[in-house]
Amino acid sequence: MENIKHLISNWIPIKLIEKDNEVYFEWIYLSDIPFAEPFFDETIAKCRSHSYNSKYFKVVSTVENLIDWSKELDFVELKGLVFHVSRCGSTMLSQSLATSSENIMVSEAPIIDEILRSDFFDLDTKTVLLESVIKLLGQKRFPEQKNLIIKLDAWSIFKASYLRSVFPQIPFALLYRNPGEVLRSHQKQAGMHMVPNIIPLSVFGITSKEIEEVSFRQYQALVLEKYFQGFLHFYAIDSKVIMLNYNDGMKNVIERFISFIDVDFSENEINLMLERLKKHSKNENAVFVGDSYKDDILSVNLSEVNLLHEKLNANFTADLAG
C-alpha cells in the first residue's frame, strides 16, 4: 500500500472520459505546483510541460482504481464550498484564500462538474466517486496545508441539495452581486453558461418555451434569474449556509467567509488575503481599479431578476442581524 501511495502522490484526476459504454479518468502530475492560479484549468496548463505529462500517451484509470487510490493518500479536511452567480467576486475570494499556504483552493475544477452532471453512474457510485475525487484534489502535498476550499461552477447551485446530502456538515457559501453589474460584465464578454445551448437548458431548469423569442441579452438575465432562485431555495431549506454580497465590499466578504468556515488563521495570513484585494482577481500583476460598466446600456427587462435580488438582500440583511 505504501508503494501505491508513493506512486500516486501528486497525481490527480482531471477529466472524465466516456468511451464504449465505459468510464475512465485521465490523470495529470502536479509536481510541486500549487493551486495558485485564478482557475483550476490554468494550474493544469502549467503542469502540462512536466515530463510526466508531455509523453505521447495519457495516464488513465478506471473508476474502481480512482476510488481505491483515494484511500491511500493523506488529505486535508474540506472546510467549505463556494457557490456563486459568476462575475460576483468569486475569483477574488478564491485568489485571496489561495494566498494562505494553509489552504488548498480549488477553483472550478471541471472534473467535479463532469461527475455532478454525468448520467453514467447510479447515485451511490456518484457519491463515492465525488468524495474520492475531492480527497485526491485535497491531498496533502505540503506540510503546512490544513484546509481544502472548493469554488464550484456557477450552475452547481442546482446540485446544492445533492451536495448537502454528500457533505452534511460542510459550510456552504452563496456569493451574489447586483444583477445589472453581473449582466454588464457578461455583455462585455459572455461566460459559456450565458450563451444558449453551450450548456444544456435543462441544467438551469430552463424550458424551450421560456426562451421563445428571447433575445441573447434577455437569455442572460433569465439564467441569472435561475441562479438567484436556486440561491433563495437553498437558503430557505439549509441551516449551514451563508449569504455573501459582493456589493457589501470584498473585505467584508472575505472576513465573513473566514468566520463562517471557522478556520483560525493568523493575523498575518488574514492580512495577506486582504492585501490581495488591491490586485486584479485574474491578474496579480495588475492593480484593481474597479469595474467600468456604468455607461453600458443593458437593453433587458430586469424586473424579475431585480425582485429576486431584493429577496437575496433581505436574506443577507437577516444573516448580518443574526
ABEGO torsion letter per residue (X at the ends): XAAAAAAABGBBBABBBBBGGBBBBBBBBAEABBBABABAAAAAAAAAABAAAABABBBBBBAAAAAAAAAABBBBBBABBBBBAEGAGAAAAAAAAAABAABBBBBGBAAAAAAAABAABBAAAAAAAAAAAAAAAABBABAABABBBBBBBAAAAAAAAAAAAABAABBBBBBBBBAAAAAAAAAABBBAAABBGABBAAAAGBBAAAABGBBAAAAAAAAAAAAAAAAAAAAAABAABBBBBAAAEAAAAAAAAAAAAGBBBBAAAAAAAAAAAABBAABAABBBAEBBAAABBAGBBAAAAAAAAAAAAAAAAAAAAX
